[in-house]
Amino acid sequence: MADRFSEITSVEEFIRLRQSEDPAECNRSAWATLPLAVWWDLVHNHPDMRFWAAHNRTVPPKILAELIKDSDWRVRDRVASKRNCPSDLLERLVDDPHDSVRRLVAGHPRSPRSAVARLVDDPWPVIAQEARARLAKWPSAESSEPS
């Protein structure tokens, strides 16, 4: 069996691992790297695997930028929940139609202040409250400068 950290070299391999009943193989689909060409093939030609592409911990920012355009809110939600989601993508997700995605943006540690500020008047009170609470605790420029 291949090392769980070895690269996945084809879309077919990714799908086989993802659909495997062996937990170690299934986990490998969430951890292993893929060449950029394989990523593009996966997200363009296998829409049923886009959520699982977003689930992978090594998915490159270029692929995340493609995945936030997905019509399935669960794919966008998975991107917004990634610890390493780029701040520019979080900024773009602030206007997402699904409240779960916007809530993740409001609470994400990498969300830019401008994105959080746009959520203070969100129609869902839970998001608006979370955004206001984050802004209230946001370090001011003055307090972050040395004295």
C-alpha positions as CSV (number, residue, x, y, z in Angstrom):
1,M,0.0,0.0,0.0
2,A,1.2,3.5,-0.8
3,D,2.3,5.9,2.0
4,R,-0.7,7.9,3.2
5,F,1.2,11.1,2.3
6,S,2.3,10.1,-1.2
7,E,0.9,12.1,-4.1
8,I,-2.3,11.1,-5.8
9,T,-1.4,11.1,-9.5
10,S,-4.8,10.8,-11.2
11,V,-8.5,11.7,-10.8
12,E,-9.4,8.1,-10.9
13,E,-7.1,7.4,-8.0
14,F,-8.6,10.2,-6.0
15,I,-12.1,9.0,-6.6
16,R,-11.2,5.4,-5.8
17,L,-9.6,6.5,-2.5
18,R,-12.5,8.8,-1.6
19,Q,-15.1,6.0,-2.3
20,S,-13.0,3.3,-0.5
21,E,-14.5,1.5,2.5
22,D,-11.0,1.4,4.0
23,P,-10.7,4.4,6.4
24,A,-6.9,4.7,5.7
25,E,-7.6,5.1,1.9
26,C,-10.5,7.5,2.4
27,N,-8.3,9.6,4.8
28,R,-5.5,9.7,2.2
29,S,-7.9,11.5,-0.2
30,A,-8.2,14.2,2.4
31,W,-4.4,14.6,3.1
32,A,-2.4,13.7,0.0
33,T,-1.3,16.2,-2.6
34,L,-2.3,16.2,-6.3
35,P,-0.5,17.8,-9.2
36,L,-2.3,21.0,-10.3
37,A,-3.4,19.4,-13.6
38,V,-5.2,16.6,-11.7
39,W,-6.9,19.2,-9.4
40,W,-8.2,21.0,-12.5
41,D,-9.4,17.8,-14.1
42,L,-11.1,16.8,-10.8
43,V,-13.0,20.1,-10.3
44,H,-13.9,20.6,-13.9
45,N,-14.9,17.1,-14.9
46,H,-16.2,15.5,-11.7
47,P,-18.7,17.9,-10.1
48,D,-19.8,15.2,-7.6
49,M,-16.2,15.3,-6.2
50,R,-16.0,19.1,-5.7
51,F,-16.9,18.9,-2.1
52,W,-14.3,16.3,-1.5
53,A,-11.7,18.4,-3.4
54,A,-12.5,21.3,-1.0
55,H,-12.2,18.8,1.9
56,N,-8.6,18.0,1.0
57,R,-6.1,19.7,3.2
58,T,-3.6,20.4,0.4
59,V,-6.0,22.0,-2.1
60,P,-4.2,25.0,-3.7
61,P,-5.6,28.5,-3.5
62,K,-6.2,28.6,-7.3
63,I,-8.5,25.6,-6.9
64,L,-10.3,27.1,-3.8
65,A,-10.9,30.2,-6.0
66,E,-12.7,28.0,-8.5
67,L,-14.6,26.1,-5.8
68,I,-16.2,29.2,-4.3
69,K,-18.1,29.6,-7.6
70,D,-19.8,26.3,-7.1
71,S,-23.6,26.3,-7.0
72,D,-23.7,23.9,-4.1
73,W,-23.5,25.9,-0.9
74,R,-21.8,22.9,0.9
75,V,-18.8,23.3,-1.4
76,R,-18.5,27.0,-0.7
77,D,-19.1,26.3,3.0
78,R,-16.2,23.8,3.0
79,V,-13.9,26.3,1.4
80,A,-14.9,29.0,4.0
81,S,-14.3,26.6,6.8
82,K,-10.7,25.9,5.8
83,R,-8.2,27.3,8.3
84,N,-5.9,28.4,5.4
85,C,-8.6,30.0,3.3
86,P,-7.1,33.1,1.7
87,S,-8.5,36.3,3.0
88,D,-9.4,37.5,-0.6
89,L,-11.7,34.5,-1.0
90,L,-13.3,35.1,2.4
91,E,-13.9,38.7,1.2
92,R,-15.6,37.4,-1.9
93,L,-17.8,35.0,0.1
94,V,-19.2,37.8,2.3
95,D,-22.2,38.1,-0.1
96,D,-22.9,34.4,-0.3
97,P,-26.6,33.6,-0.5
98,H,-26.3,30.9,2.1
99,D,-26.2,32.0,5.7
100,S,-23.9,29.1,6.8
101,V,-21.2,30.4,4.4
102,R,-21.6,34.0,5.6
103,R,-21.4,32.9,9.3
104,L,-18.1,31.1,8.6
105,V,-16.8,34.4,7.1
106,A,-18.0,36.4,10.1
107,G,-16.1,34.1,12.5
108,H,-13.0,33.2,10.4
109,P,-9.7,34.3,11.9
110,R,-8.4,35.2,8.4
111,S,-11.4,37.3,7.3
112,P,-10.4,40.8,6.6
113,R,-11.9,43.5,8.8
114,S,-13.7,45.0,5.8
115,A,-15.5,41.6,5.2
116,V,-16.5,41.3,8.8
117,A,-17.7,44.9,8.8
118,R,-20.0,44.2,5.8
119,L,-21.8,41.5,7.9
120,V,-22.9,43.7,10.8
121,D,-26.2,44.3,9.1
122,D,-26.7,40.8,7.8
123,P,-30.3,39.7,7.6
124,W,-29.6,36.7,9.8
125,P,-29.2,38.2,13.4
126,V,-26.8,35.4,14.4
127,I,-24.3,36.6,11.7
128,A,-24.8,40.3,12.5
129,Q,-24.2,39.7,16.2
130,E,-21.1,37.6,15.5
131,A,-19.7,40.3,13.2
132,R,-20.4,43.1,15.7
133,A,-18.7,41.0,18.5
134,R,-15.6,40.4,16.3
135,L,-15.3,44.0,15.4
136,A,-15.6,45.1,19.0
137,K,-12.6,42.9,19.9
138,W,-10.7,43.8,16.7
139,P,-7.2,45.2,17.6
140,S,-7.0,48.8,16.7
141,A,-4.1,50.1,14.7
142,E,-3.0,52.2,17.6
143,S,-2.9,49.3,20.1
144,S,-0.9,47.1,17.8
145,E,1.9,49.6,17.3
146,P,4.8,49.6,19.7
147,S,4.8,52.5,22.3
